[in-house]
Amino acid sequence: MAGDGHSKFAFVFPGQGSQAVGMGKDLFETYTAAREVFEEADDALGFKLSEMCFAGDEADLQMTANTQPAILTTSIAAYRAMKAEGLQVTTSFAAGHSLGEYSALVAAGVLDFADAVRTVRRRGTYMQEAVPAGVGAMAAILGSDLATIESACSEAAQDQVCSPANINSRSQIVIAGNSEAIDRACEILKEKGAKRAIKLNVSAPFHCALMMPAQERLADDLKSLNYGSFEFPVVQNVDAQANSEPATVADALTWQVSSPVCWLQSIEFLSGMGVTTVIEIGAGKVLSGLVRQIDREIVCLNVENSESLRNTLETL
């Protein structure tokens, strides 16, 4: 596959999801490159993130201020282990789902890893503090199209916030906003024929206007960072376009906080650019499932532990 001269490769990096204690432990124990990433994260944060990931309390790890650096660290540990084991492909693009965009930017050489892990910990704190517990909610809508969902959100808002947050595929879209408005939208969408409308167990209503306080706080942090040159373009969440301009990264990451994640459009962009193989790097295979929903022609591989790393390198 790697040597046929026709394949275009993209790395994709997961964002926040339901992650179990133990993620990254196998990589840490197997690969020096992965172990160094976890050690760098521990040093950058000033506490043992590695211990929390491998043997911590599930409730602590599910707090978004901990989840975000944990997922970023696991993704970069997997990426660097894969590179150290001799990955021989030319990367055309990278993309990340929400938080995963930071992983993509680290992989592309734009963000320093230590800067990124400190920034996403603050990002998680700001998001958690932006909305009091119980005020916001998110729901996954299955089997309804974007236009119908946008219309239902407008109808349900009633001077509250209610809008698409994660446009994951044509038939899986997550909405976010005030809890009552989300409840109203779920009922409207069921009446309009949605297969399912499922309230999600999340710590905050991400990627909607309720996140503006977090966005404003994060903007100052992002402006203070140094951004390197892109080794390969990164497809942005906010507009599903490939970015190679370091000067625009801070703005894109700032707007990402309150804007919907355009994942469907990002994969359609990659497909349109001729990407034939996607390698999901980090905990889980959620993005691979979404890619298959969007374009069944794209080959999906993943790297989340030593076994999947070996399998992917053998395939390539």
ZAZA-859480 format. One record per residue (C-alpha): y, x, z; residue in three letters; residue number from 1. Coordinates in pm, 1 decimal. Example, Ala and Ser with C-alpha at 12.3 -4.5 7.8 and 13.67 -1.06 7.14 Angstrom:
+----------+----------+----------+------+------+
|        v |        u |        w | resn | resi |
+----------+----------+----------+------+------+
|   -450.0 |   1230.0 |    780.0 |  ala |    1 |
|   -106.0 |   1367.0 |    714.0 |  ser |    2 |
+----------+----------+----------+------+------+
REM end
This chain:
+----------+----------+----------+------+------+
|        v |        u |        w | resn | resi |
+----------+----------+----------+------+------+
|      0.0 |      0.0 |      0.0 |  met |    1 |
|    247.2 |    272.8 |     97.8 |  ala |    2 |
|    194.8 |    468.8 |   -219.0 |  gly |    3 |
|    186.5 |    201.2 |   -485.7 |  asp |    4 |
|    553.1 |    247.9 |   -570.3 |  gly |    5 |
|    624.3 |   -126.4 |   -557.5 |  his |    6 |
|    619.6 |   -217.2 |   -186.6 |  ser |    7 |
|    944.7 |   -262.0 |      1.8 |  lys |    8 |
|    919.2 |   -249.3 |    379.9 |  phe |    9 |
|   1126.3 |   -410.0 |    654.0 |  ala |   10 |
|   1094.4 |   -366.2 |   1030.1 |  phe |   11 |
|   1154.4 |   -678.0 |   1241.4 |  val |   12 |
|   1211.0 |   -674.5 |   1616.8 |  phe |   13 |
|   1149.5 |   -964.9 |   1856.7 |  pro |   14 |
|   1403.3 |  -1116.3 |   2091.0 |  gly |   15 |
|   1365.1 |  -1297.3 |   2418.7 |  gln |   16 |
|   1050.5 |  -1501.2 |   2462.8 |  gly |   17 |
|    784.3 |  -1566.2 |   2722.5 |  ser |   18 |
|    671.8 |  -1211.2 |   2799.4 |  gln |   19 |
|    395.7 |  -1123.8 |   3045.3 |  ala |   20 |
|    400.3 |   -844.6 |   3300.6 |  val |   21 |
|    219.5 |   -546.0 |   3151.8 |  gly |   22 |
|    402.5 |   -523.6 |   2820.1 |  met |   23 |
|    430.2 |   -168.5 |   2693.4 |  gly |   24 |
|    186.2 |    -24.0 |   2950.3 |  lys |   25 |
|    -76.5 |     71.9 |   2692.1 |  asp |   26 |
|    187.4 |    243.0 |   2474.9 |  leu |   27 |
|    326.0 |    426.8 |   2779.6 |  phe |   28 |
|    -19.6 |    555.7 |   2875.3 |  glu |   29 |
|   -123.7 |    649.3 |   2519.6 |  thr |   30 |
|    179.9 |    802.8 |   2347.7 |  tyr |   31 |
|    420.9 |   1068.1 |   2475.0 |  thr |   32 |
|    697.2 |    928.3 |   2251.7 |  ala |   33 |
|    661.6 |    584.0 |   2412.3 |  ala |   34 |
|    651.8 |    725.0 |   2765.2 |  arg |   35 |
|    976.5 |    914.4 |   2699.7 |  glu |   36 |
|   1148.3 |    588.8 |   2595.0 |  val |   37 |
|   1054.0 |    413.6 |   2920.7 |  phe |   38 |
|   1166.3 |    718.1 |   3120.4 |  glu |   39 |
|   1497.8 |    721.3 |   2933.8 |  glu |   40 |
|   1545.4 |    351.7 |   3013.6 |  ala |   41 |
|   1471.5 |    413.0 |   3383.6 |  asp |   42 |
|   1733.1 |    691.1 |   3389.3 |  asp |   43 |
|   1992.7 |    488.8 |   3196.2 |  ala |   44 |
|   1958.7 |    181.6 |   3420.3 |  leu |   45 |
|   1917.9 |    361.5 |   3751.2 |  gly |   46 |
|   1603.3 |    169.4 |   3849.6 |  phe |   47 |
|   1235.1 |    168.1 |   3747.0 |  lys |   48 |
|   1233.9 |    -77.7 |   3458.0 |  leu |   49 |
|    895.4 |     69.3 |   3363.9 |  ser |   50 |
|    741.5 |    -39.5 |   3696.4 |  glu |   51 |
|    886.8 |   -388.9 |   3651.4 |  met |   52 |
|    734.9 |   -410.0 |   3302.1 |  cys |   53 |
|    391.5 |   -281.6 |   3402.0 |  phe |   54 |
|    332.7 |   -423.3 |   3748.6 |  ala |   55 |
|    639.6 |   -618.3 |   3854.7 |  gly |   56 |
|    689.7 |   -976.1 |   3964.7 |  asp |   57 |
|    677.8 |  -1227.4 |   3677.3 |  glu |   58 |
|    982.5 |  -1412.4 |   3815.2 |  ala |   59 |
|   1189.1 |  -1091.0 |   3822.0 |  asp |   60 |
|   1089.5 |  -1002.8 |   3467.0 |  leu |   61 |
|   1184.5 |  -1349.7 |   3343.5 |  gln |   62 |
|   1544.5 |  -1308.8 |   3461.3 |  met |   63 |
|   1734.0 |  -1248.3 |   3138.3 |  thr |   64 |
|   1919.7 |   -944.9 |   3277.9 |  ala |   65 |
|   1575.2 |   -782.7 |   3315.5 |  asn |   66 |
|   1399.1 |   -941.5 |   3019.1 |  thr |   67 |
|   1649.8 |   -813.3 |   2765.4 |  gln |   68 |
|   1626.3 |   -439.3 |   2850.2 |  pro |   69 |
|   1247.6 |   -475.6 |   2896.9 |  ala |   70 |
|   1195.5 |   -616.0 |   2546.7 |  ile |   71 |
|   1434.9 |   -365.2 |   2388.6 |  leu |   72 |
|   1258.1 |    -75.1 |   2563.3 |  thr |   73 |
|    911.1 |   -197.2 |   2465.4 |  thr |   74 |
|   1021.2 |   -237.0 |   2102.4 |  ser |   75 |
|   1173.4 |    110.5 |   2078.7 |  ile |   76 |
|    872.4 |    262.7 |   2257.7 |  ala |   77 |
|    646.2 |    103.6 |   1993.6 |  ala |   78 |
|    877.6 |    215.3 |   1712.1 |  tyr |   79 |
|    895.7 |    577.5 |   1827.0 |  arg |   80 |
|    521.9 |    593.6 |   1891.6 |  ala |   81 |
|    460.4 |    465.2 |   1538.3 |  met |   82 |
|    698.6 |    723.5 |   1392.2 |  lys |   83 |
|    542.1 |   1002.4 |   1599.0 |  ala |   84 |
|    194.9 |    903.0 |   1475.8 |  glu |   85 |
|    307.3 |    965.6 |   1118.2 |  gly |   86 |
|    427.3 |    641.0 |    961.3 |  leu |   87 |
|    475.4 |    724.6 |    592.2 |  gln |   88 |
|    685.0 |    444.0 |    446.1 |  val |   89 |
|   1041.8 |    425.3 |    323.6 |  thr |   90 |
|   1224.1 |    154.5 |    515.6 |  thr |   91 |
|   1439.9 |    -74.0 |    303.0 |  ser |   92 |
|   1578.5 |   -293.9 |    583.7 |  phe |   93 |
|   1546.6 |   -388.7 |    948.7 |  ala |   94 |
|   1622.5 |   -716.5 |   1123.3 |  ala |   95 |
|   1595.0 |   -844.4 |   1477.5 |  gly |   96 |
|   1586.2 |  -1192.4 |   1627.6 |  his |   97 |
|   1882.9 |  -1226.7 |   1866.6 |  ser |   98 |
|   1832.0 |   -943.6 |   2120.7 |  leu |   99 |
|   1606.1 |   -781.8 |   1858.7 |  gly |  100 |
|   1913.1 |   -696.0 |   1652.8 |  glu |  101 |
|   1992.2 |   -427.9 |   1914.2 |  tyr |  102 |
|   1641.6 |   -282.4 |   1866.5 |  ser |  103 |
|   1696.1 |   -281.6 |   1490.0 |  ala |  104 |
|   2027.1 |    -97.3 |   1532.5 |  leu |  105 |
|   1867.0 |    164.5 |   1759.1 |  val |  106 |
|   1586.7 |    214.1 |   1505.0 |  ala |  107 |
|   1844.7 |    249.2 |   1227.2 |  ala |  108 |
|   2026.4 |    523.5 |   1421.5 |  gly |  109 |
|   2341.2 |    316.4 |   1474.3 |  val |  110 |
|   2314.5 |    261.3 |   1850.1 |  leu |  111 |
|   2216.9 |    522.8 |   2106.7 |  asp |  112 |
|   1916.0 |    388.6 |   2299.5 |  phe |  113 |
|   2061.8 |    452.4 |   2646.8 |  ala |  114 |
|   2386.1 |    276.3 |   2545.9 |  asp |  115 |
|   2186.4 |    -14.4 |   2404.0 |  ala |  116 |
|   1966.0 |    -64.1 |   2710.0 |  val |  117 |
|   2265.9 |    -64.8 |   2945.1 |  arg |  118 |
|   2454.6 |   -302.0 |   2715.7 |  thr |  119 |
|   2173.7 |   -556.3 |   2685.3 |  val |  120 |
|   2129.0 |   -559.7 |   3063.5 |  arg |  121 |
|   2495.5 |   -654.1 |   3094.5 |  arg |  122 |
|   2454.8 |   -899.6 |   2805.2 |  arg |  123 |
|   2177.7 |  -1071.9 |   3000.6 |  gly |  124 |
|   2389.1 |  -1082.5 |   3316.1 |  thr |  125 |
|   2688.1 |  -1227.8 |   3130.9 |  tyr |  126 |
|   2471.6 |  -1493.4 |   2962.1 |  met |  127 |
|   2313.2 |  -1591.2 |   3293.6 |  gln |  128 |
|   2652.9 |  -1621.2 |   3462.9 |  glu |  129 |
|   2822.6 |  -1808.7 |   3176.9 |  ala |  130 |
|   2667.4 |  -2146.5 |   3256.4 |  val |  131 |
|   2566.7 |  -2281.3 |   3600.7 |  pro |  132 |
|   2196.2 |  -2356.6 |   3643.2 |  ala |  133 |
|   2105.1 |  -2700.6 |   3511.3 |  gly |  134 |
|   2421.4 |  -2747.6 |   3303.4 |  val |  135 |
|   2275.2 |  -2616.3 |   2977.8 |  gly |  136 |
|   1945.7 |  -2659.7 |   2796.6 |  ala |  137 |
|   1758.8 |  -2570.2 |   2479.5 |  met |  138 |
|   1497.1 |  -2765.0 |   2284.7 |  ala |  139 |
|   1265.4 |  -2677.6 |   1997.0 |  ala |  140 |
|   1266.1 |  -2931.2 |   1714.4 |  ile |  141 |
|    955.2 |  -2927.5 |   1495.3 |  leu |  142 |
|    919.5 |  -3106.3 |   1163.6 |  gly |  143 |
|   1284.0 |  -3183.6 |   1088.8 |  ser |  144 |
|   1526.4 |  -3019.2 |    845.8 |  asp |  145 |
|   1852.0 |  -2842.9 |    930.6 |  leu |  146 |
|   2082.2 |  -3110.4 |    782.5 |  ala |  147 |
|   1915.3 |  -3385.8 |    987.5 |  thr |  148 |
|   1932.6 |  -3173.4 |   1302.7 |  ile |  149 |
|   2300.4 |  -3089.2 |   1250.1 |  glu |  150 |
|   2377.8 |  -3459.4 |   1205.1 |  ser |  151 |
|   2182.3 |  -3553.4 |   1518.3 |  ala |  152 |
|   2357.4 |  -3282.5 |   1720.7 |  cys |  153 |
|   2698.9 |  -3412.8 |   1610.8 |  ser |  154 |
|   2599.4 |  -3767.2 |   1707.3 |  glu |  155 |
|   2456.2 |  -3657.3 |   2043.6 |  ala |  156 |
|   2741.8 |  -3427.9 |   2147.5 |  ala |  157 |
|   2983.6 |  -3694.3 |   2277.8 |  gln |  158 |
|   3247.4 |  -3432.6 |   2367.9 |  asp |  159 |
|   2978.7 |  -3194.2 |   2495.1 |  gln |  160 |
|   2818.3 |  -2894.4 |   2324.0 |  val |  161 |
|   2509.0 |  -2957.5 |   2108.5 |  cys |  162 |
|   2424.3 |  -2744.2 |   1805.3 |  ser |  163 |
|   2150.3 |  -2547.8 |   1625.6 |  pro |  164 |
|   2087.7 |  -2216.8 |   1806.5 |  ala |  165 |
|   1785.0 |  -2056.9 |   1638.4 |  asn |  166 |
|   1716.3 |  -2147.0 |   1275.6 |  ile |  167 |
|   1364.5 |  -2004.7 |   1289.5 |  asn |  168 |
|   1208.0 |  -2161.9 |    980.0 |  ser |  169 |
|   1249.1 |  -2470.8 |    763.9 |  arg |  170 |
|   1053.5 |  -2679.8 |   1013.3 |  ser |  171 |
|   1124.9 |  -2504.9 |   1346.9 |  gln |  172 |
|   1481.3 |  -2509.7 |   1474.6 |  ile |  173 |
|   1599.8 |  -2466.7 |   1834.3 |  val |  174 |
|   1908.8 |  -2650.1 |   1957.2 |  ile |  175 |
|   2128.4 |  -2561.4 |   2255.5 |  ala |  176 |
|   2411.3 |  -2709.6 |   2457.3 |  gly |  177 |
|   2482.9 |  -2929.9 |   2757.5 |  asn |  178 |
|   2162.9 |  -3064.3 |   2908.5 |  ser |  179 |
|   2252.5 |  -3431.9 |   2865.2 |  glu |  180 |
|   2354.0 |  -3379.6 |   2502.4 |  ala |  181 |
|   2026.4 |  -3199.2 |   2429.6 |  ile |  182 |
|   1834.3 |  -3493.1 |   2580.6 |  asp |  183 |
|   2028.0 |  -3734.9 |   2358.2 |  arg |  184 |
|   1967.4 |  -3520.5 |   2049.8 |  ala |  185 |
|   1592.8 |  -3505.2 |   2120.3 |  cys |  186 |
|   1573.4 |  -3885.5 |   2134.8 |  glu |  187 |
|   1777.3 |  -3924.5 |   1815.2 |  ile |  188 |
|   1561.5 |  -3671.8 |   1630.8 |  leu |  189 |
|   1238.9 |  -3841.1 |   1740.8 |  lys |  190 |
|   1378.9 |  -4166.0 |   1600.7 |  glu |  191 |
|   1464.4 |  -3980.4 |   1278.3 |  lys |  192 |
|   1104.4 |  -3865.5 |   1236.2 |  gly |  193 |
|   1087.4 |  -3521.2 |   1398.8 |  ala |  194 |
|    726.9 |  -3436.0 |   1485.1 |  lys |  195 |
|    819.6 |  -3294.5 |   1824.5 |  arg |  196 |
|   1127.7 |  -3226.3 |   2036.2 |  ala |  197 |
|   1036.3 |  -2996.3 |   2326.2 |  ile |  198 |
|   1273.4 |  -2890.5 |   2605.5 |  lys |  199 |
|   1234.9 |  -2515.2 |   2660.3 |  leu |  200 |
|   1201.6 |  -2335.0 |   2992.5 |  asn |  201 |
|   1495.6 |  -2097.1 |   2948.1 |  val |  202 |
|   1743.8 |  -1947.5 |   3190.9 |  ser |  203 |
|   2054.3 |  -2033.3 |   2984.0 |  ala |  204 |
|   2158.8 |  -2220.6 |   2666.1 |  pro |  205 |
|   2177.3 |  -1922.2 |   2429.6 |  phe |  206 |
|   2359.2 |  -1907.0 |   2094.4 |  his |  207 |
|   2596.6 |  -2199.3 |   2139.8 |  cys |  208 |
|   2961.4 |  -2248.2 |   2239.7 |  ala |  209 |
|   2871.1 |  -2256.5 |   2610.8 |  leu |  210 |
|   2814.0 |  -1880.0 |   2575.6 |  met |  211 |
|   3181.5 |  -1805.7 |   2496.7 |  met |  212 |
|   3252.3 |  -1665.4 |   2848.0 |  pro |  213 |
|   2962.8 |  -1421.2 |   2800.4 |  ala |  214 |
|   3081.9 |  -1336.3 |   2450.3 |  gln |  215 |
|   3431.0 |  -1250.7 |   2572.8 |  glu |  216 |
|   3295.4 |  -1021.8 |   2847.0 |  arg |  217 |
|   3049.5 |   -849.5 |   2613.7 |  leu |  218 |
|   3318.7 |   -788.7 |   2348.5 |  ala |  219 |
|   3487.9 |   -525.0 |   2565.7 |  asp |  220 |
|   3158.5 |   -342.6 |   2627.0 |  asp |  221 |
|   3072.7 |   -340.7 |   2256.3 |  leu |  222 |
|   3415.9 |   -205.4 |   2159.8 |  lys |  223 |
|   3366.7 |     92.9 |   2390.5 |  ser |  224 |
|   3041.2 |    212.3 |   2226.0 |  leu |  225 |
|   2999.9 |    478.5 |   1959.1 |  asn |  226 |
|   2827.9 |    362.9 |   1638.8 |  tyr |  227 |
|   2643.5 |    608.1 |   1415.2 |  gly |  228 |
|   2566.0 |    589.0 |   1044.7 |  ser |  229 |
|   2292.4 |    353.9 |    921.8 |  phe |  230 |
|   1964.8 |    520.0 |    819.0 |  glu |  231 |
|   1878.9 |    184.9 |    657.0 |  phe |  232 |
|   2065.5 |   -150.3 |    644.3 |  pro |  233 |
|   2023.0 |   -406.3 |    922.7 |  val |  234 |
|   2028.8 |   -778.0 |    841.0 |  val |  235 |
|   2268.0 |   -949.0 |   1083.1 |  gln |  236 |
|   2188.7 |  -1269.0 |   1273.3 |  asn |  237 |
|   2532.8 |  -1420.3 |   1222.7 |  val |  238 |
|   2534.9 |  -1428.3 |    841.5 |  asp |  239 |
|   2189.7 |  -1310.2 |    724.8 |  ala |  240 |
|   2354.8 |  -1029.5 |    527.6 |  gln |  241 |
|   2263.0 |   -660.4 |    529.0 |  ala |  242 |
|   2512.4 |   -438.2 |    710.1 |  asn |  243 |
|   2559.6 |    -65.4 |    653.0 |  ser |  244 |
|   2911.3 |    -38.0 |    798.3 |  glu |  245 |
|   2925.2 |    101.6 |   1154.7 |  pro |  246 |
|   3282.5 |    -26.1 |   1198.9 |  ala |  247 |
|   3168.5 |   -390.7 |   1175.7 |  thr |  248 |
|   2872.5 |   -376.7 |   1417.1 |  val |  249 |
|   3065.7 |   -458.6 |   1736.5 |  ala |  250 |
|   3213.2 |   -774.8 |   1584.4 |  asp |  251 |
|   2874.3 |   -891.0 |   1452.6 |  ala |  252 |
|   2707.3 |   -840.8 |   1792.0 |  leu |  253 |
|   2999.1 |  -1013.0 |   1966.4 |  thr |  254 |
|   2987.8 |  -1325.4 |   1749.2 |  trp |  255 |
|   2609.2 |  -1332.0 |   1773.7 |  gln |  256 |
|   2630.2 |  -1445.8 |   2138.4 |  val |  257 |
|   2765.0 |  -1794.5 |   2060.3 |  ser |  258 |
|   2646.8 |  -1826.5 |   1697.8 |  ser |  259 |
|   2312.2 |  -1953.3 |   1568.9 |  pro |  260 |
|   2043.9 |  -1698.4 |   1481.7 |  val |  261 |
|   2000.8 |  -1728.7 |   1103.9 |  cys |  262 |
|   1638.3 |  -1613.3 |   1097.4 |  trp |  263 |
|   1522.9 |  -1836.8 |    811.4 |  leu |  264 |
|   1811.8 |  -1713.3 |    598.5 |  gln |  265 |
|   1746.2 |  -1351.1 |    700.4 |  ser |  266 |
|   1384.2 |  -1363.4 |    582.5 |  ile |  267 |
|   1489.6 |  -1541.2 |    263.9 |  glu |  268 |
|   1739.5 |  -1257.5 |    210.3 |  phe |  269 |
|   1468.8 |   -993.1 |    260.9 |  leu |  270 |
|   1236.2 |  -1176.8 |     23.4 |  ser |  271 |
|   1514.0 |  -1200.7 |   -234.8 |  gly |  272 |
|   1570.2 |   -825.2 |   -204.0 |  met |  273 |
|   1205.2 |   -763.0 |   -292.3 |  gly |  274 |
|   1062.1 |   -693.3 |     54.9 |  val |  275 |
|    683.8 |   -732.2 |     32.6 |  thr |  276 |
|    574.7 |   -609.3 |    378.3 |  thr |  277 |
|    720.0 |   -679.8 |    722.5 |  val |  278 |
|    617.8 |   -477.0 |   1029.4 |  ile |  279 |
|    689.7 |   -655.5 |   1358.8 |  glu |  280 |
|    752.8 |   -397.5 |   1630.6 |  ile |  281 |
|    738.2 |   -494.4 |   1996.4 |  gly |  282 |
|    572.1 |   -748.8 |   2224.8 |  ala |  283 |
|    394.5 |  -1039.3 |   2055.3 |  gly |  284 |
|    362.7 |  -1171.2 |   1701.4 |  lys |  285 |
|    610.1 |  -1461.4 |   1707.9 |  val |  286 |
|    820.3 |  -1328.3 |   1420.9 |  leu |  287 |
|    514.1 |  -1265.7 |   1202.8 |  ser |  288 |
|    425.6 |  -1632.0 |   1242.3 |  gly |  289 |
|    775.7 |  -1738.1 |   1142.3 |  leu |  290 |
|    777.5 |  -1502.5 |    841.2 |  val |  291 |
|    450.6 |  -1657.5 |    721.2 |  arg |  292 |
|    604.2 |  -2005.0 |    755.3 |  gln |  293 |
|    902.3 |  -1897.1 |    544.6 |  ile |  294 |
|    730.7 |  -1687.0 |    274.6 |  asp |  295 |
|    351.9 |  -1663.7 |    256.5 |  arg |  296 |
|    374.9 |  -1384.5 |     -2.7 |  glu |  297 |
|    510.3 |  -1136.0 |    251.8 |  ile |  298 |
|    242.1 |   -923.9 |    421.3 |  val |  299 |
|    288.1 |   -915.0 |    801.0 |  cys |  300 |
|    173.0 |   -624.2 |   1017.8 |  leu |  301 |
|    256.1 |   -557.5 |   1381.7 |  asn |  302 |
|    277.5 |   -279.9 |   1640.8 |  val |  303 |
|    266.6 |   -384.3 |   2007.1 |  glu |  304 |
|     -5.8 |   -159.1 |   2154.5 |  asn |  305 |
|   -226.1 |    135.3 |   2058.8 |  ser |  306 |
|   -483.4 |    -80.6 |   1877.6 |  glu |  307 |
|   -231.5 |   -263.2 |   1658.8 |  ser |  308 |
|    -49.4 |     67.3 |   1592.3 |  leu |  309 |
|   -371.4 |    227.1 |   1465.5 |  arg |  310 |
|   -456.2 |    -80.8 |   1257.1 |  asn |  311 |
|   -111.5 |    -85.1 |   1097.0 |  thr |  312 |
|   -117.7 |    286.6 |   1013.4 |  leu |  313 |
|   -466.1 |    246.4 |    862.1 |  glu |  314 |
|   -347.8 |    -49.7 |    652.9 |  thr |  315 |
|    -50.9 |    149.1 |    525.4 |  leu |  316 |
+----------+----------+----------+------+------+
REM end
